[in-house]
Amino acid sequence: MGQDASRVKELEIEKIKQETKLENEKRMREEAQRKEEAEKRMREEAQRKEEAEKKEEERRREESRLKEEARRQEEEKRKEESSLREEANRQEKEKRQEEKCKKEARLKLQTEIKELRKELLSSVQGQKILLIGGDGHGKSSLINTFNHVVRLQNPQAKFQEIAKMGAGYGDTKTFTFRYYHKGPPGSLFDDVVIPDGKELPHFQDLCGMSEASQVHAVKLIFLLATGKIDDHKDLRTHMDPKSDLDKIDRQARNDRRCWSVLFVASAMHEFPTRLADAVREASEQFQADKSGVKVFCVLTNVDRATSDSVDEAFEAAAHSLNIFELRIFKISNYTPADVRRNLTTVPNLEREAAVLHALYTMVQNSYLPAFSNELNEI
């Protein structure tokens, strides 16, 4: 009995040990599991923290990049604004300098115009200038332009149509400038007057020459320019192609002699080569006759024609008339449209200078190359 009780007690003790061991193992496993879970949480927390730090670093870098980009754009904007201001200042300076140069050039041209007008009016002797040109090429407009520009010493002078513009074929007429001898006090050229005993030029507009034959036109131009026929007496008869010009008395008279021949051609129309050839042939006879009559040319409507058309007309004039380029003038005529729009009352120094230069050269039979160069600078 005693041994059985001892055996039972040992079994109970062994059972208790076994249970205790199992509980310890269970606790250890649970503790290890908790530790593993804690480590996992720590790793996850570290990973989240790392990702957060990484995102924060990226955010800081992006913010820094945006700030740098904004600073760069602001710097570029300041530089661009500074460059624009400098360019605007440069352009404004150039504009002021250009305006100053133009003003000085115009004042200089104005002074030269004043002197040129004085020289012109002191040298006029009622010279007769023969105008030849095709119908509609601006001969009458040119006469009116000459008349108006010479009278511009009086700023209040109104445009006068002393030659009917657009008349076409008609009798040959002689036009003398109408002119106010003195303008009102304070006018631009109020100190320029026609000296006593002086007479303004006469322009003889020879109409209808486009219809004449080449031979007849040459003879008529020569006889009329050299004063060997009366320009007022039976000229219509002489212009008849059937008239025998060889029977006319060739005795020249100085009171009928033309100082020069002015060929007029519009830069807007086809150059009248046939008529220009007749003038050239007559000019050759002037030289042979030693009459001293010189040939000049005016290209009209240069402001309304293209630059190519003006250049072509200029070359055609120099070639067909066989004259020096200094004897060819480019002029913008006053037209009825200009009168209607009151453009004749608006100062136009360039047109005024060109007209006076042409008139002075024809009256003096001399050139003003320095003045001509000055016109090209305006």
PyMOL commands that set and color helices and strands:
alter all, ss='L'
color gray80, all
select helices_A, chain A and resi 2-123+139-153+209-211+214-225+235-239+245-247+273-289+307-321+325-327+336-340+343-345+349-364+369-376
alter helices_A, ss='H'
color red, helices_A
select strands_A, chain A and resi 128-133+173-176+202-206+260-266+294-300+328-330
alter strands_A, ss='S'
color yellow, strands_A
deselect
rebuild
show_as cartoon
